[in-house]
Amino acid sequence: MRDLSARMRSRGPDGSGYYGNERFGLAHERLAIMDPEGGKQPIVYEDAKYSVCANGEIYNFRQLQEKYELGTAKTGSDSEVLLQLFKLIGPEFVKELNGIFGFVCVGDDGENILAARDHCGIKPLYIGYGIGGSIWFASELKAICDQCETIEEFPAGYYWTPESGFVKYYMPDWDSDDYVGRKDTSHVREVLTQAVREQMMSDVPIGLLLSGGLDSAVISTIIKPMLEETKQQFITFTVGQEGSPDITAARMMSEHLGTDHHEYLFTSEEACSIIPDVVYHLETYEPELIRSAIPNYFLARLASKYVKVVLTGEGSDELFAGYLYFRDAPNSTAIHKELRRIFHHLHNVNCQRADRMTMAHGLEARVPFLDPNVIDAVMQVDPELKRIEGENKPEKHALRALFDGEIPDPVLWRTKAMQCEGVGLSWVDDLQAFCAAHVTDEEFDKATTLYKINPPQSKEEMYYRKIFELHYQNMDKFVHVWDGGCRAGGAAWQNQAYTRFGLKDVAQLAKGIEGVRGAE
């Protein structure tokens, strides 16, 4: 088990741990964030024969320790509260957790077992079934892909025990096609601010991934006074090609905030060279996700040289209808239904990218927009307020209006760009040309014969698939492929913005930002 766990060493480069007996084993790779000296895992209560192995953060652990009068903890680790509550009240405590997590608790020396994953799959978890009735859990496929007869993704928002099987605990009221949001946005900023404050929990320095887009600008605006209050340095990171919309807008935002700003400028050649590493860590061959993951990989590598924790703006688009194809949404009912659809894919898309690319470099990404309280607050907003109505009400205008006057207008009203789009207007063309040059016509003609499941529709897709098969044969069911080849392709309406090859009109991403290259 130590060797299998070591396959994920990049997730926890600060130390390894193991605890178990003939009935069970817990192996852990540690990224030391809370109680770096005393919070080693697995955490074990030897006398009571209870132990826990956890990935992620429990933001409300102190409140739970106080609520249940749990007494003095053995460590300063937030993960210890999982052990305390499992021992005290059993698996139902999972409903009260606010955090990002995948964990396994063991009680009575292996007699009782609990596994759980956070509400929307921000942190990964898999369950495998092996020879002789053995059951395996792992944060990444690579740890158990050759150990189990069958493997399943552990569903987000569920817990599991041998007696109950999977139990769904995350069931928000808004998660229904019949639900109609009636609120305005007046409560959103307060809830988001509280989420940012809670997610700043750390015993090591924190940074911010500053893309130059609206969402990271919002988080940076909220976090600035908090860092000043605690006298912490404001460290920001951006990736892109020189003259790209992201680099240009992030420089503007950094200057506005006075941050200690770091950039990584990549070339198209560099992007192509890291495709094998990206596919290996990302554990997918889905092209839209890989394109977005490549700049994330560079960004995480840069940030990991300075900090162990970063906040990001992930998740806002799934709440506020931020993608450009929402311009074509026929009505507010369709908007809410589509938001539910893409929200429930987050665990295989945005969350998978953010987790795998940061953890490939021993970096933890936190996502305030996906705090359950923020999700509730925004999903309860009348979807009519999320409708896009020309230039006067662009995508996410309801969020933009909350920060009007605090964020520079070129950033505040900048057109939404997905991760792969804002970092450079032409590099994806270079990427696709590179992939095409590495797949022969003869190979591509055999695509449907070679790959019965999700046959590649382009040479780009074929190139990614060949790399995936080197590491994860017969693991296709874990690859999320959008209907129509892109996120917009599965919407209930026809969209004019995207195809499976990307955004049709990338020049619009430079609107209002001076000095962007390739926008002519």
N, C-alpha and C positions, 0 to 999 in steps of 0.2 A: 504493500500500500504506500509505503514511503516513495518507492520508485514511480508509481503511478501519479502520486500527488506532485512529484517533482516535474512532471510534464507541464504543470501550471506554475512553475517557479516564478515566472514574470509577474503573476498576480500578487505575490508576496515575497519579495526579495529580502525581507528583513529577518527571516528565520523560519524554520520548519518545526513542526511538532507532531507527536503521535501519542495516542492513548487507546488501549483496548485490551481484550482478552480473547479466549477461544470463540466467543459469541459475536463480538463486534470489534470494529476498529475505526478510529477517527484520525484522519491525517489532515494537516493544515499548513498552508503557506502564508506567512504573515506579512501584511503591510502595516507597520506600526504607526497608528494615528492617535488612538486614545490610550493613555497610560503606556507609552512606548516601552518602559522598563518592566512593568509588572503585569501587562495584559497579554502575556503569551497564551497561545491556544494549542490544543484544546484546553478549556478551563474545566477543572475537575474538582468535585467535592468528594474526596476519597472516603470519608466516613459514611456519607449517605449513598455512595456509589452512583452519583449523577455526573454527567459530563456534557459539554456542548462544543460544537464546531460550527463557526458562523462566518459568513462573508457579508460585508456591508456595514451599515450603521443603524442604530436604534436611537433616533433623535429625542424621543421622549422618555429615555430610560430613567432619568432622575425623577421625573414626575411619577412614573410607575413605582419606583422604589419607595417614594414618599406615600403614595396612595395606599399601597398594600403593606406599609410599615415593615419593609423587608429587612431592616436592620443594616448593619455595616457590611458592605460588600468586601469580598476577599481581594478584589482588584479595582482599578479605576476604569476598567473596560466597560463600554456600553453593552457588550455581548453577555456579560454576566447576568443581566436582568432576565435573559431568556431562561437561564438555568434556575434562577430563583423562582420565577413565576411557574415554570413547568413543574417544579417540585411542590409548589404551594397549591395551584389550582388546576393543573392539567392543561390540555391543548387549547381550551377556549380563550386563553389569554392572548392568542395571536390576533384576535379581533381588535385589541386595544393598541397594537403597535403602530407607531408612525416612524417609518424608516425605509431603507432600501436593504433588502436582505434575501439570502438563501441560507438556511441553517438546518442542522440536525441536532436534536437533544436526545440523550440516552439516559434512562432512569433505571434504578434497581439493577445495575450492573448488566444491562442489556435486555431486561424483561420488558421495559416500556420504551417506545421510540416515537419521536415526533419529528417530522420534517415540514418546512413551510417556505413559501416564496412570497415576496412582497406584492402589493395590490395590483401593480401593472407590469411586473416583470422587469423592473429597472436592473435588478441583479439576476443573473442566470442560475438555473438549477435543472439538472437532469436526473431521472430515475431509471435504473437499469435492472434487469432480471437475469441472473446468472445461473450457472450450473448448481444443482442441488438445492434450489429454492433460495439462493442468496439474493439479496437486494443491495443495490449500489446507489449512491448519490454522488454527484460531482457538479462542480461549477461549469465545467467545459466538456464538450464531447471528447476532446483529445485524451482525457484521462481514463475513459472507460470504453472507448469505441471498439477496442479489441478484447474486452473482458466479458461482455454480456451477450446473451442470446438475443435479447430485445432491449431497446432503449426508447424511452419516451421523454419528451420535454415536460418538466414539471409545470403544471399550469399556473399562471399568475393569479394571485388572489385566493389560493387554496392552501390548506394544510393537509397532512397525511399521517395516519397511524395504521399499524397493521390491522387493527380491529375495525376502524371506520372506513379505511380507504381514503379517497380524496373527498375533502369537505370544502365547499366554497364558503369563504367568510367575507369576501368583498362584494357587496351587493348594494351599490348606491342607488338612490331613488331615480336619478336621471337616466339610468341605463335601461331605457325602454323607448320604443318607437312612439309610444303613446304619451310620453312625458312632454309637457310644454313648459319651458322656462318662462318665468314672468318677471324676474328681477332686472334691475338696471345694473350698471357696473360700479356703483358708488361704494360697494363693500370690497371690491376685488383688491385694491391696492393694500388695504390694511391686512388682509389675509396673506397676500403674497409677501409683504414685508415681514410678517411673523414667520413665514416659512424660511425666508432667507436667514433671519436671525437664528432660528433653530439649526439650520444646516451649516452655520459657521462653527458648530461644535467641533473642536479639534485641539489637540495638544501639540500640533506642528503647524507651520505656516500654511496659509491658504492662498490660492491664486484664482484668477478668473479668465476663462476663455472668451476673449473679446473679438467676435467675428466682424464687428462693424455693422451688424444688422440690428434690428429693433430689439429683439429679445435679450441679447446680451447687454445692450445699452440700458435696458430697463433694470436688469439685475445689477449692473454696475452703478446705476444711479441710486438704487436702494442701499447697496452695500457700503458706499463711500462714507456716510456719516457713522456707520457702525465700526468700520475700521479706524476712523479717526478717534472715536470714543475709547477704543481699546488700544490705541497707539500702535496699531499694526501697519506694516507697509502694504500699499495697494499695488499688487503685482498683476500685470495682465499679459496675455499671450495671443498672438495672431499669426496665421499662416496664409500664404497666397503667393501669387506671382507678382513681380514688380509691376505697379500700375493697375493692379486688379481692383475691383470695387471694394472687396473686403479690406485689403491693405490700406487703401486710401481712406475709407470711412473709419477704420479702427484707429488710424493715426489721429484723425480729427477728434475722435471720442477720447482717446488717451490724453491728448493735449488739454481737452476740456476738463477732464477729471484730475489731471496731474498724476498719472500713474507711472510706476516703474515698468515701462513697456518693453516687451521682447517680441521679435518677429523672426519667422523663418521663411525665406523666399526660396521656393522650389522651382525647378525647371521641369518641363514635360519629360525630359529624359530620366530625371530622378523619379518622377511619378511612375513611369513604366518599369523602372528597375525594382521597385518594392512590391509589385503586384503579388509575387509568390508569398512574401511575408504577410501581406494583408489578407490574402485568401486563407492562409493557415490560421492566423489568429481570429479572423472574423467567422470562420467555419461556415461559409456560404459561397455560392457562385452567382448570386442574384446581382445583375449588372448595376442597377440604380444604387444599390447599397454599397457595392464595391467602389463606385465612382465617388460617393460621398465619404467613404472610409479612408481613401488615400490621403486627402489633406488632413483628416483627423489623426492619422498615424504620425505625420510630420509634426502636427501641433502637440500631440501628447509627448512625443519624444523631446520636443523643446521644453515643455512645461516641467517634465520630470527631472530636469537638471536643476530646478529651482525649488519646487514644492512637491508635496505628496498628495495634496487635495486641491481640486479645482471646482468652482461652480460654473454651470453652463446654462444656456437659455433653451435647452431641449424641451419639447413638449408643448410649447405655446401654440404652434400651428394646429395641433390636434384639438385644441380647446377654443381658439378664436377664429378658426377657418382661415388660416393664413396662406394656404397654398394658392397659386394663381388660378388653378382650375375652378376654384370656387366663384370666380367671376361669372361662370356660366350656370351656376346653380339656379334652378327655376323658382324656388321659394324657400322660406325659412324652415318648413318641415323637412324638406330634402337636405338642408344644411345640417340639422341636428342628426338626422339618420346617417349622413355621411361622416360626421364627426365621430359618432359611435363606432362606425366601421373601422376607420383608421386608428382610433384610440386602441381598439382591441388587437391591432396588429403591432403596436409599439414594441412589444417584447421581442418581436422578430425583426424589427427595423431600427428605428432611432435608438432604442435602449440597447439593442445588441451592438450596434456600431459604437455608441458612446462607451459602453462597458468594455468591449473587447479591445478597442484601439487604445484606450487609456491604460487598461490593465496589462496590455502587452509591454508597457513601459513602467509598471509599478506605480501607477497614478490612479487615484480614485476620483471619479466624476460624480458630482451631486447636482440634482435637477429640481430646483425650487418650484418650477411650474407644475411638476408632477407630484408635489405634496398632495395627499388626499383631500386636505381642506381647500387647497387652491383649485383642484379639479372640481370639487363640488361647487365652489363659489362661481366658477366660470361657466360650468355646464348648467347652472340654474339661471343664467342670464338669458333673456329673451333672444332667441336665435335671429330675430329680425334685426337686432342691433349688430349682428355679425355679417349681414349682407353687404356685398360689395356693389357700390353704385357709382361707377365712373371714378374720375380723379378726385371728386369732392369727398367720396367715402371709399378710399382704397382698402385693400385687405388689412385686417386687424385695426381698423380705424378706432374701434372702441377701446383698444389698449393704448393706441397712440395718444388719444385724447387725454388719458390719465396723466401723461408725462409731458404734455405740451408746455413749452417754456423752460423745461429742465434739460432736455436733450437737444443738441443742435439740429435745426430743421433738416439739413441734408441727410442726417442719420434717422431722425424721427420719422420722416416721410419717405424713406428709401423703399424702393420696390423689393418685395420679398424675393430672396435668392436662396435656393437650397445649397447645402454645403459644397457640392461640387461646382456650382455655378458662380458663386461670388468670388471664389479664389482665383479666377482667371476666365476670360471669355472664350478662349480657343483651345485650352489644354485638353479638353475632352475629345475634340477632333483628333488631336495628336495621339491620345491614348487609344482611340478606336482604330486609327491607322496602324499603330504599333501592333495591336492584337491581330488585325487582319493580315499583317505581314508574317505573323508567326503561326498562321493556320492556312494550310494549302486548300486549294479548291477541292482536291480529292478527299481530304479529311472532312471538309464541311459537307460534302455530298453524302457522307456516311453518318451524319449527325443523328438522324432519326433512327437509324439502325443501331448505332452504338448506345444511344441514350433513350430508352423507352419512356422514362419519366422526365418531364420538362425538357424536351429536346431543344438544343440551342437554336435560336432564330437568327443569329448573326455570328460572324467570326469573332467578335468581341466576346460574346457569350460562350462560344466554343473554347476560347483560350482560357477563360476563368474556369470552365468546367473541367478541363484537362488537369489543371493544377489541383482543384478540389479532389478529384478522384485519386490523386497520389496519396492523400492523407485520410480521406473519409469515404471509402468505398461503401456503397449501399446505405448511405446516410442521407439520401435525397429528401426524405420526409421532413428533415429539419430545415430545409431551405424554403424560405417563403418567397414564392414567385407571384407577383401581382397579376391579376387578370389584365390582359392587354399589354403586359410587359412594363407597366409603370403604375405608380400609386393612382394617378388620375384615371387610368384605364378601367378601374373597377367601380367608378362612380356611377350613379344612376342616370347621369346625363352625359351628353357628348361634350368633350372639352376641346378648346381651341389652343391650349397652351403647350401640352406635352405629348410626346410620342415615346415609344420604348427607347429611343436614342437620346432623349433628354428634352430640354426646353427648346421650343422652336425659335423664339426671338430672344437671344441673350443680350442684345444691345439695350433693351429696356432696363436692365439691371444697373446700368450706369447713370440712369436719369437723376439729375440733381447733384451729381458728384463730379467735381472738376478733376481733370487729370487722369481719367481712366483710359487705359490703352485698349485699342481694338474696338472701341464703341462707335466708330464712324459708320 
